[in-house]
């Protein structure tokens, strides 16, 4: 009747194996969630860095545009009034 005793313990073993599997899966899920959170935080930081660089480029473009128009106006000679030559 050893076969009968084995049949009785088989569900208990299966239950233990399923429980161990669930624990392992939960641990892996926890590690994956932590890694995903780190990557998300890094992505947010990089996005803000892009925003900062874009703002800096916009500022420098505006300054250079204003300076280029200001200096080009100064380089153009003023037109003297036309005088009649005798």
C-alpha positions as a printed Julia matrix, in Angstrom:
86×3 Matrix{Float64}:
  0.0     0.0     0.0
  2.86    2.29   -0.47
  1.25    3.44   -3.65
 -1.76    4.6    -1.64
  0.39    6.61    0.75
  2.09    8.26   -2.22
 -1.27    9.26   -3.64
 -2.2    10.95   -0.38
  1.02   13.0    -0.23
  1.07   13.94   -3.91
 -1.5    16.77   -3.53
  0.41   18.09   -0.54
  3.65   18.12   -2.55
  1.95   19.8    -5.44
  0.55   22.43   -3.11
  4.03   23.07   -1.69
  5.54   23.31   -5.15
  2.85   25.74   -6.29
  3.4    27.82   -3.15
  7.18   27.93   -3.77
  6.58   28.89   -7.38
  4.27   31.7    -6.32
  6.89   32.99   -3.88
  9.57   32.93   -6.59
  7.3    34.7    -9.03
  6.43   37.35   -6.45
 10.14   37.96   -5.75
 10.89   38.3    -9.46
  7.96   40.65   -9.88
  9.24   42.81   -7.03
 12.71   43.01   -8.62
 11.2    43.88  -11.99
  9.01   46.58  -10.47
 11.99   48.17   -8.72
 14.01   48.14  -11.95
 11.1    49.64  -13.89
 10.74   52.41  -11.32
 14.46   53.26  -11.59
 14.23   53.38  -15.37
 11.1    55.54  -15.2
 12.81   58.01  -12.87
 15.81   58.16  -15.2
 13.53   58.81  -18.17
 11.79   61.63  -16.31
 15.17   63.18  -15.46
 16.32   62.97  -19.08
 13.05   64.52  -20.26
 13.58   67.51  -17.96
 17.16   67.81  -19.23
 15.8    68.04  -22.79
 13.33   70.71  -21.66
 16.19   72.71  -20.11
 18.35   72.43  -23.21
 15.45   73.45  -25.43
 14.79   76.51  -23.28
 18.48   77.45  -23.4
 18.56   77.09  -27.2
 15.43   79.21  -27.51
 16.96   81.92  -25.32
 20.26   81.98  -27.22
 18.45   82.01  -30.55
 16.38   85.02  -29.45
 19.48   86.86  -28.22
 21.43   86.16  -31.41
 18.48   87.13  -33.59
 18.08   90.42  -31.76
 21.81   91.14  -31.91
 22.03   90.34  -35.62
 19.2    92.73  -36.44
 20.57   95.41  -34.15
 24.06   95.29  -35.71
 22.76   95.1   -39.28
 20.75   98.28  -38.71
 23.86  100.05  -37.43
 25.97   98.99  -40.44
 23.62  100.47  -43.0
 24.76  104.01  -43.75
 22.28  106.72  -43.27
 21.21  108.21  -46.55
 22.16  111.81  -46.94
 19.52  114.08  -48.35
 19.93  114.58  -52.06
 21.34  117.98  -52.94
 21.34  119.52  -56.33
 24.72  120.13  -57.87
 25.07  123.38  -59.86
